[in-house]
Amino acid sequence: MAEIEILKYHCGSVELELTLPNRFENLRKCNCSICCKRNAVVASVSINNLKVMKGETELRGYTFNTHTVKHYLCSICDIYTHHQRRSVPSEYGFNI
């Protein structure tokens, strides 16, 4: 049975609801310059299994290099919340 997880980020302005069929899976440390600077650890979830429950208007998108991946950050505290994966576009990577 899938588990529902609510992630509340640093300042509390953004909350994500994740439906995780297999709990946290595919955990990794991305080696892109954004994730390295932030020391982010990410897991993956199907795009359909991530909902912004709070703070959608606070999220801002950021792209760099090839501009194919859109990273989402809180405009209040600048925490990285999630991104659509370049290698698997049907998934979001999310900051755990």
C-alpha positions in Angstrom: 0.0 0.0 0.0 1.3 3.5 -0.9 2.3 5.8 1.8 1.5 9.5 1.9 4.4 11.8 3.0 4.1 15.5 3.6 7.4 17.4 3.2 7.5 20.8 4.9 10.5 22.9 3.8 12.8 25.3 5.7 10.6 28.4 6.2 7.3 26.5 6.1 6.0 28.4 3.0 6.1 25.3 0.8 4.7 21.9 1.5 4.6 18.9 -0.9 2.4 15.8 -0.6 4.0 12.7 -2.0 2.4 9.4 -2.7 5.2 6.9 -2.3 4.3 3.3 -3.4 7.7 2.0 -2.2 8.6 4.6 0.4 11.8 6.6 -0.4 13.5 4.9 -3.3 16.4 5.7 -5.7 18.1 8.0 -3.1 21.1 9.8 -4.5 23.3 12.8 -4.3 23.2 14.7 -7.5 26.5 16.0 -8.8 25.1 19.1 -10.5 26.4 22.4 -9.3 23.1 23.4 -7.6 22.8 20.2 -5.6 26.5 20.1 -4.7 26.3 23.6 -3.3 23.2 22.7 -1.3 24.4 19.2 -0.3 21.0 17.9 -1.5 19.9 14.3 -1.2 17.1 13.5 -3.6 14.6 10.7 -4.2 12.3 10.2 -7.1 8.5 10.0 -7.5 6.2 9.8 -10.5 5.0 13.3 -11.6 1.4 12.2 -10.8 2.5 11.4 -7.2 3.7 14.9 -6.2 1.3 17.7 -5.3 2.1 21.1 -4.0 -0.2 21.5 -1.0 1.0 24.9 0.1 3.1 27.7 -1.3 2.6 27.1 -5.1 2.8 30.9 -5.6 6.0 31.0 -3.5 7.8 28.5 -5.9 10.0 29.9 -8.6 11.7 27.9 -11.3 15.3 28.0 -12.2 17.2 26.5 -15.2 20.8 26.5 -16.1 23.3 25.0 -18.6 21.1 23.1 -21.2 17.8 24.6 -19.6 16.1 21.2 -19.9 15.6 20.7 -16.1 13.5 23.1 -14.2 14.5 23.3 -10.6 11.9 24.6 -8.1 13.0 26.8 -5.2 11.1 28.6 -2.4 11.2 32.3 -3.2 11.2 33.1 0.6 14.0 30.9 1.9 15.6 29.8 -1.4 15.5 26.1 -0.4 15.5 23.6 -3.4 12.2 21.6 -3.2 12.1 19.5 -6.4 12.8 19.3 -10.1 11.6 17.4 -13.2 14.3 14.8 -14.0 16.1 15.1 -17.3 17.0 11.4 -17.4 13.4 10.3 -16.5 11.0 13.2 -17.5 8.0 11.3 -16.0 9.5 11.7 -12.5 10.3 14.5 -10.1 13.3 14.4 -8.0 12.6 15.9 -4.6 14.8 17.1 -1.8 14.5 14.9 1.2 
